[in-house]
């Protein structure tokens, strides 16, 4: 499918910055330049005040006011905020609505949000619990605990360790293989992992460095199941969620015991908001069909539960693990990332000194380093089709912040893509005693830099109710050329079969469990798909339309060729 320019820019930047926020869109190889019109003051130079001029109540009010201001400015339907300081939850609060149009559906600290890739931290904690029980070691090869584990790279198959997977240092490239589980070529993590022996990885040598891979955590989930004889979500519930009292946290949306607490998903573009979309049965917000279990990112949780989790992390697992060293190892930098300092500052509100400093990743942790106002810091974000979470932890101050949103930007200002990142950083700054004037200055500079880029138009079909049908028809001879079965040029056994079939007057596109009409557009080589996934039109481009074997490039440079 053809990603929008907006998707290309964002995910290109995420890949360049080694940040794996998204599990619902692919990362293309060709990344247009992203213009930054202003430079922020180095965050490490915004030294916290020796003595805060704000009381704790003033700080809480400043945080609440700032969130409310951004909800209004960016038309965010619902947000939840958790702040933990010195082993106490000082804020766990909801803002806005969990269901657009329902004035009684207010977000609270108990509202359930999808937390996307924060699931990976819980998978890593599941492995860490097994390390604590001396059943596994981070340095163990995967095959020692999952004998069926197979790769096309036999050296990597033999020597890839649990720690390699957890720190994003496997033979899988960024987002490689994702399209197969997104469309449900494989209906479960188990079948997905069993098929990895068919996924060719010729461009990534063993331990090549950081590349964000959702497949890594699908494998780790299967390791947990193999060692414990329990599903990953049952094991993590028993060992982490229940002991911490995280009673509103589940492995997938459909497992909630209180559907009335479950937030709906939404999309925003400029001053428009569309939704609500039900997480259990709406395809438009489904990352995989029905938002089913996926060890890379299917969990739901609440601000209240994440407050408990934040205290647990900041206390290094006390009460559940036998030693502080277990969690300390998780939040230690294991894999150094190469980042662009200017885009890092603009997009994530982070900064570090490359002269002796490092920007690294931990086990199930995105960022580890002295990158937040000069302080040591770690985080793990998460994105789903219509949800986002950003967090940040400052161990020296026993400070943790979680910001959850029940919407994703689908167009408009570029700043709308990263506003939750910026809210997270601003609130951390408040409680770290960074001068508010400095926070405001950098926030405004970040918005100016981001919004110096052109607006992305809102999708006419989703935001302006324009019919997806263009009134154009696909000529019968083109239908005949396109109809048939297709397989990928590389890893055909892994990616499975794509099919185009003529049904009456329609041409139907079938891949995985998804099926939809193929619709003509003014460009004879570009077609729209009549299926609802995300809030942007799904387009495919056909290469070699006048040849006997047309080609259809899909996500991640995966190209299907007619048999």
Secondary structure, 3 states (H helix, E strand, C coil): CCCCHHHHHHHHHHHHCCCCCECCCCCCCCCCCCCCCCCCCCHHHCCCCCCCCCCHHHHHHHHHHHHHHHHHHHCCCEEEEEEEECCEEEEEEEEEECCCCCCCCECCCCCEEECHHHHHHHHHHHHHHHHHCCCCCCCCEHHHCCCCCCCCCHHHHHHCEHHHHHCCCCCCCCCCCHHHHHCCCCCCHHHHHHCHHHCCCCCCCCCCCCCCCHHHHHHHHHHHHHHHCCCHHHHHHHHHHHHHCCCCCECCHHHCCCHHHECCEEEEECCEEEEEECCCCCHHHCCCHHHCCCCCCCCEECHHHHHHHHHHHHCCCECCECCHHHHHHHCCCCEECCCCHHHHHHHHCCCCCCCCCCCEECCCCCEEEEEECCEEEEECCEECCCCEEEEEEEHHHCEEEEEEECEEECCECHHHHCHHHHHHHHHHHHHCCCCHHHHHHHHHHHHHHHCCCCCECCCHHHHCCCCCCCCCCCCHHHHHHHCEEEEECCCHHHHCCEEEEEECCEEEEEECCEEEEEEECCCCCEEEECCCCCCCCEEEEEECCCCCCCEEEEHHHEEEEEC
